[in-house]
């Protein structure tokens, strides 16, 4: 195990970033490929299966979060924690399988086929196993390498999904490919951690339960918060609108990759620091400062060319995707990016109950509003509720930071990134309006590349803090 209290957040996040790029890139490629192959209805059915499975998977995910927290504390042996978590996941998997047997007629009616309904159980079992083994590996002082394991899982998933689609399994083939890739990388994470599961003890079970009684419902609430959108859209306007929502959030997904990387490292480090009585506010401030580094330009870029992005990437079936949905989901992703450091530091400092209470409040605000707006305005109404809920979450987390960590966290780099994003928007919009017509992949990539260069050039010019961070983070630039 590595000493978690001395991890470099900047360097670990930098190393993790490339894995997040791999994960986001392969995930994005998968959406482009399979949205075109399956069409809006077929893709919407697959995403509905994942939405239901991801809600249930939050039980083992919350247990994994508890294990990650405990083994990241200085001086803790991880073997019995792994054994306890695996036993708990086995018990939960049997419950899910039993529930499926009892509710099979209703599940088949909702998901469309028996195979897709059973696919929910398959994803729950395999993804839960991966969450436990990979989070344990991160907690032993390897958050960056654990993110690479996830990147490998993403790459292997798309390869296997293509194989099973080619074999004629259609949407269910995507479920099979995901399940096999997830099991394989779960085994890889366990092997890399070099931790063998030991017999559970009462003390270990109590320590996991003490954290998991908050992290499990928190994980369920967090995922239900996003998955509920898909389920509500499916109920009110059908699978085609689920597909429009899915591609819009996929466009926004790159905005979260750096924030999740920072949150993963901050969670492990703040746990180590707090376990020896240290102060975590400085690390929280630095993490929040750059959580929106990618999400902000993604929003401004989508605002500059929403229709061009959707139709070029996903095909003519998605030409009816509402512009407000594309812009709304990228705006949501900015708030989502700032959420990760707040949650990471609260969990790392053994305050999971605060994360649960914040998420409970946001779900209670979002669900009735999403149902009300969705019943009247359909897809756009659900997205509007999601954006409003994310704004409310950020306000509440700032209050929590003021109460628990000595003040709100709003920094100059956050403002500088927003200004740089606005500069990029103006330049990209001008290029599309007066110079380049986006007619295919080549012209789209040229404009996106131009926008990325414009954003980072503007940020380097505006922000001395960003220039100093680059020098201190990128190996070879600091002179040390």
N, C-alpha and C positions, 0 to 999 in steps of 0.2 A: 504493500500500500504506500501511496505517496502522502506526504504531510499536507492535508487539505487547507490548513490555515495559512499556508505560504504560497498558494497558487497565484500565478499572475493572471488576472482576469483578461487583460489586453492580449497577452500572447496566447492563452488558451482559446480565447474567442477568435483570434486571427487564424489559428490552426483549424478550428472548427468551421470557420467560414467556408472554406473550400469544400468541405463535406456537405455543408448546407446548400452550396451552389449545385453540387452533384445531385443532392436529394431534390431540390427544387427543379433543376433542369430535367431530370428523368421523370419526375411527377408531371411537369408541364408537358413534356413530350408525350407522356401517356395519355393525358387529357386530349391533346391535339389529335393523336392517332386514333384513339378509340371513340372519341366524339364523332370523328368523320366516318369510322367503320360501322359503329352501332347506330348512328343517327340520334336525334334528340330523345326519342322515346326509349330506345335501348340503353342509352347512356344514363337517362334519368332513373331507370329501374335499378341499374348497378349502384348508382349513388344513393338510392333509397335504402338498399341493403346495407351499405357502409354506414349510413346515418344511424340506422337502428342498432347495428353491431357496435358502433363506437360508443353509444350511450351505455350499453351493458359492459363494455370493456373497461370502463372507468373504475369498476370495482378492483380488478387486479392492478390497474394502473395506479390507483390510490394506495394500494398495499405496496407497490413498487416504490412510490414516492416516500412512504414511511421507511422502507428498508434503506433507500438512498440517504435519507436524512440521518438515520442511526449509524450506518457504517461510515459516514463522512465525519462523524465526531472523532476527535483525536483519541487513539488508544483502544478502539472498538474492534473486536474480531468478527468477521462477517459470516462465517460458515453456518452458524445456527440460525442467523437471520434469513439466509437463503433457504434452508430447509423448511422453516416455518412458513415462508411466503409461498413456496411451491405447494405445500400441503393445503394452504388456504385456497390457492388457485384451483387445485384439483377439486376441492369440495364445491367451489362456486361453479365450475364447469359442469359438474354433475347436476346441479340445480338448474342451470340454463338448459341443458339437454332434456331434463325431465319436463320443464315448462314447455319446451317445444313440442314434445310428444302429446301433451295435454291440449295444446292450443293449435295444433297443426292445421286443422281446417280453416281457421280464421287467418293464420299466417299465410297460407297458400293463397287465399283470396286477396289478401292485401298486397303481397309481393308479386303475384302473378303466376308463379310456378312453384312446384314443390322443391326443386333444386335451389332456387333463389332463397326461399324461406329457410331451408336447411343451411344455406351459406352463411346466414347470420350466426348460427351456432359455431360453424367452422372458423369464422373470423374471430369470434370472442375467445375461443380456446387458444388459437395460435398467437393472436396478438397479445393476449394477456400473458402468455409465457414469455414472449419477447420483452414486454414492458418490465417484467420482474428481473430477468437476467441482465438486461442492458442498463437498467437504472442502478442495479447493484454494482455493476462494473464502473459506472460513472461515479458512484459514491465512494469507491475505493481510491479516488484521486485521479481518475482518468476521464473527465468529462469531454475532453476534445476527441480522444480516440473512440469513445462510445458514440459520438456523433458520426464518426466514420463508419462504424458498424451499421448505423441507420442508413447512411448513404449507400452502402453495399446492398442493404435490403431493398432499397428503392430501385437500384439498377437491376438486381436479380428479379424483382417483381415484374418489371415491364418486359423483360426477356421471356419469362415464363408465361405471362399473360398473352403475349404475341403467339407463343407456341400453342397454347390451348385454344385461342381464338382460331388459329389456322386449322386446328384439328376439328373445328366445327362446334365448339361448346358455347359460342356467342357470349352473352353477358356472364353466364355462370363460369365460363373459362377464365374470366378476369378474377373471379372469387377464388378459384382453384390456384391460379398463379400466385395471388397474394398470400394465400395460406401456406403454400410450400416454401416460398421465399422467406416468410416470417419465421417458420420453424427452423430453417437452416441457419439464419442469422442469430436466432435465440441461442442455438447451440454454440455458435461462434463466440458470442458475448460471454457465455458461461466458461468456455475454454480459455479465453483471453484473461478473464478475471482470476483464473487459477484458484477458484474457491469451490470446494466440494460441499454439497449440502450436508449439514450435520443434524442430529436429532433435535427437534424443537425442545426448548425448556420453558418453564413457566415464566421466568424473568424476561426472556427474549420476547415471548408472546405478549406479555404485558407492555413491554416497551414499544413493540410494533403497534399494538392496539391503541396505546395512548396517543400516538400520532395519527394512525389510520382512521380512528373514529371521526377525525376531522378531514383528513386528506381524501378518504374514499368518497364521502358525500360531496366534497369540493370538486373532485375530479368528475363525478357524475353531473353535478350542476354545470360545470364549465362546458362539458361536451354536450349535454342536453341543451344548453343555451344555443349552441350552433346547430346541432342536429335537429332541434325542434323546428328551425326555420324550414328545413327540407320537408319534414313531416307535415307541417302546416301548409306549405305550398302544394305538396302532393294532394292533400285533402281538399283544398279549395280550387286549384287550377290545373292539377294533373302533372304527369311526368315531363312534358315538354318544358314547362316553366321551371321544374326542378333542374333540368339541363341548363337553362339560361342562367339560373342562379349559380349552378356548379361552375360553369365556365367563367362567370364573372368573379367568383371568389378565387378561382385558380389564377386568373390574371393578377389578382391582388396578393397571392400567396408569397411571391418573392419578397414582399415588404416585411414579412414576419421572420424571415430566415435568420437575419442578423440578431434580431431581438431574442429569439429563442436560444440562439447560441450564447448570448450574453447572460440570459436568465439561467441557463444550465450551469455555467461556470460560477455565477454569483451565488446560486443556491448551495453549491458544494463549499465554496470558500467561506461564505457567511456562516455556514454551519460550523466549520472548523474554527473560525475567528471567535464566534459566540461561545463555543464550548470551552475556550480558554479565557473568557472574560473580556474580549476585545470589542472595539466600536466598529459598526458596519456602515455608518452614515456616509463616509467618504466613498466607499465602494458603491453604495446605492446612487450617489450623485453622479459618479462617473458612468455608471451603467445606464441610467436614465438619459444622460446627455447624448448617448449614441444609439439608443434603442430604436429611434425612428430614422436612422441614417439611410436606410433603403426604402422604408415605407413611404416617406415623404415624396421622393422623386417618382415612385410608382404611381402615387395618386395624381400628381401633376401631369405625368405622361399620359395616363388614362383619360384625364380630363381634356387633354389636347387632341386626342384621336380615338375616342371610344369605339365608334362604328368600324373604323379601319382595323383596329386590333382584333375585334371579335370575328369579323367576316374573313379576314386574311388567315387567321390562325385556325379557326374551327369550321369554316366552310359555310355554304349558303344556308344550311339548315338553321343556323344561328343568327341570320340577318335580322330576325325580329326581336333579338335581345334588347330590352329597353336601355337607352343611354343612361337614364337615372340609376339603373341597377348596377351598371358597370362602375360609374363614378361613386355610387354609394358604398359598394363593397370595398373599393380601394380607400375610401375615407374611413370606413370601419377598421381597416387594417392598421391605420395609424394609431388609433386608440388601442387596438389589440396589441400592437408592438410595445406601447408604454406599460401595458398591464404586466408583461412578463417579469421585469425587474422587481416591481412591487411584490408580486406573489412569491418570487424566488427568495427575496430577503426575509419576508415574513415567515415562510416555511423554514428557511435556513436558521432563523433565530428562534425556532420552536414556538411560533405563533400561528399554527394552522387554523385555529378557531376563528381568527380574524379574517383570513382568506375565505373561509366558509361563510361567514356572516355577510361579507361584501357580496359574494357571488349569489347568495340566497336573495339578498335585496334586489340585485339586478335581474335575476330570473323572475322574481315576483313583479317587477316593473315591466319586463319585456313580454312575457307570455300573454297576458290579457291584451296588451297593446297590439302585439303581432296578430293575434286572432281577430281583434276588432278591425284593425286596418286591413288585414289580409282578406277578410270577408267582404270588404267594400272595394278596395283598390288592388286586390290580388297580389302579385309578386312585388310590385313597387311598394305597397303598403307594408309588407313584411320587412323589406330592406330598410324602409324609413324607421321602423321600430328598432331594428338592430343598431342602426347608427345612433339613435337617441339613447339607447341603453348603454352603448359604449362610452358616450360622452358622460353620462351619469356615473359610470364606473370610475372613470378617471378622476372626477371631482371627489368621489368618496375616498379613493386611494390617496389623494393629496391630503385629505383630512386625517386619514390614518397615519400618513407619514409625519404630519405636523404633531400628532399626539404621541407617536411611538419613537420617532427618530429625530426629533428636535426641529422640525420645520418642513414646509412644503418643498417640493423638489421641482423647480422650474429654472432651467439654466440658459445661459447665453448661447451655447452650441445648439440647443433646440430651436431658438429663434433664427440663428444663422442658417441652419439647414432649411428652414421654411422659406427664407428669402432666396436662397440658392435654388430651391424648387420652383419658386415663382419666376425667377429669371429663366430657368430651363423651359417652363411652360410657354413663356412669351416667345422664346426662340424657336421651339418646336412648332408651335402654332403658326408662326410666320413662315417657316420653311414649308409646311404643308399647304398653307394658303397661297403662297406666292411662288414657290420654287419646285417642290417635288409632289407628284401625285402618287399616292400609295396604291399600287396595282397588283402587288404580289409580295412574296417573301423577301426578295432582294431589296426592294425599295423600303419595306417595313424595317428590316434589319439596319439599313443605312440610317433611317431616321431615329430608331431607338438608340443606335450607337452614338449618333450625334447628340441626342439628348443626354445620355450618360456622361459624355465628355463635357458637355456644357454645365451639367450639374456639379460635377466634381471640380471642374476648373473654377466655377463661381465660388464653391465652398472653400477651396484652397486660397482664393484671393480674399474672401471675407473673413475667414476664421483662423486666427493665430493659434487657438486651442486645437483645432483640427490638424494644423501643420505639426504642432508639437506632439500630438498623439500619434500621428503617423511615424514620426522620427523615433518615438519610444517603443512602438509596437512592432514595426516591421523589422525583422532581423537584418542587420547590416547598415541601417540608416542612422542608428543612434551613435555610432562610433565606438560602442562598447564591445 
